[in-house]
Amino acid sequence: MYKIGKEEIDAVAAVIEAGNLFKINSGLRESEHAEEEMREKFGVDHAILMTSGHAALTSALIALGIGPGDQVIVPAYTYISTALAVVGAGAIPVIAEADETLTISPADMEKKITKHTKAIMPVHIQGFPCNMDAIMEIAKKHNLYVVEDACQADGGTYNGKRLGTIGDAGAYSFNYFKVISCGEGGALLTNNRTVFERALIYHDSAAVAYFGNQLDGVESSLFCGTEYRTNEIAAAILRKQLVRLDDILANLRKVRDYFMTELKDLCKFIPSYDINGGCATTLAIRFDSAERTTKFMDDLKANDLGCTVPINTGKHIYSNWTPIINKVGALNPLMDPFKMEANKDIIPDYSVDMCPETLDLLARTAYVPLQPYWTEAEIAEKLDIIKKALA
Ligand SMILES: Cc1ncc(COP(=O)(O)O)c(C=O)c1O
């Protein structure tokens, strides 16, 4: 998390003093304001603040009617949460390769489309924007929904549009590791009124119980949902974080551009579908071999820059999605999408080496994590260390 302080402390104190922590209230109405401010900031018709990014992804899939009998294409390089949301909805994840940008390869994605495919989930991993023009075109051609996982890309843009607002629905995460944070939290963004209404019903069983006026104007029929409802403390923090967001992104991009200028004669960087719109939380260096990448990391060992090689980032890589590779979708077999009759002919042959291009690219990339408010001296010190390791 990049910046949190007095503004957030004061906002939380005000909520506690007001004494109403429930989302629906007639006092400070932090949750309601947070949703209004997200609509405005991200340029989208509907926003629902929820308990997590996973909650937002799941609600989006459910609201689109995705379930047993459907395949949903996810990238081989994303946090397991993306694929778990598909399984949670009762559908089957189909895994597609990443391309040079480490986002989903539109070409491989199109190859993986079958008559059972209902949706695709591009993931703006590490704040790197996906090729949304190509993805939207393929989706249109094959009549598929697009659910953008922008959980690692809060506020980033693609061709001037905020990530998460281009497809049928999108999700942000506000957990501790994200561009902005309210501890834990997430948001569903959509321009589709029906998706909004259904997600509202699904994510908050209190809405079904008719708490407050949440269902005013809602025409979609009620169905049993779950409980992903936010609270006033998280919302109060998030409102302050939303104010900080664009400054954080602008500073990150400035830091990244400076690093790229300083290092450009010493290494290659991964390409981007929209470098200016990317969140720039990470500088991604591309090496010619996995061995060279390892040597770079070894040379940095004595320093504490927090660099990583994405192949070593655990559940961000499909080959480590153990319950999915093993096709165990739930504890109770009757609830397990991998055992459901409706899915019996649509389950792919998962294997740990099924996406070799992604594995190769991840092993030849090193991440340098960036911070938006480093001083010039801090930047110079870090660049000096990196230059030595690249020499
Ligand atoms: C790509 C991606 N999708 C989904 C999620 C889920 O977000 P949350 O932890 O808020 O549920 C994360 C969280 O790390 C993520 O990185």
The ligand as a MOL file (V3000), in Angstrom:
LIG
                    3D

  0  0  0     0  0            999 V3000
M  V30 BEGIN CTAB
M  V30 COUNTS 16 16 0 0 0
M  V30 BEGIN ATOM
M  V30 1 C -5.6300 -10.4820 -10.4490 0
M  V30 2 C -6.4340 -10.5680 -9.1770 0
M  V30 3 N -7.7210 -10.9150 -9.2450 0
M  V30 4 C -8.4870 -10.9870 -8.1440 0
M  V30 5 C -7.9720 -10.7120 -6.9010 0
M  V30 6 C -8.8600 -10.8180 -5.7130 0
M  V30 7 O -8.9190 -9.6250 -4.9920 0
M  V30 8 P -9.2710 -9.6740 -3.4220 0
M  V30 9 O -8.0550 -10.1260 -2.6960 0
M  V30 10 O -9.6580 -8.2600 -3.1150 0
M  V30 11 O -10.4050 -10.6170 -3.3050 0
M  V30 12 C -6.6380 -10.3620 -6.7690 0
M  V30 13 C -6.0670 -10.0990 -5.4370 0
M  V30 14 O -4.9230 -10.1290 -5.1470 0
M  V30 15 C -5.8380 -10.2910 -7.9370 0
M  V30 16 O -4.5520 -9.9620 -7.8540 0
M  V30 END ATOM
M  V30 BEGIN BOND
M  V30 1 1 1 2
M  V30 2 1 2 3
M  V30 3 2 2 15
M  V30 4 2 3 4
M  V30 5 1 4 5
M  V30 6 1 5 6
M  V30 7 2 5 12
M  V30 8 1 6 7
M  V30 9 1 7 8
M  V30 10 2 8 9
M  V30 11 1 8 10
M  V30 12 1 8 11
M  V30 13 1 12 13
M  V30 14 1 12 15
M  V30 15 2 13 14
M  V30 16 1 15 16
M  V30 END BOND
M  V30 END CTAB
M  END
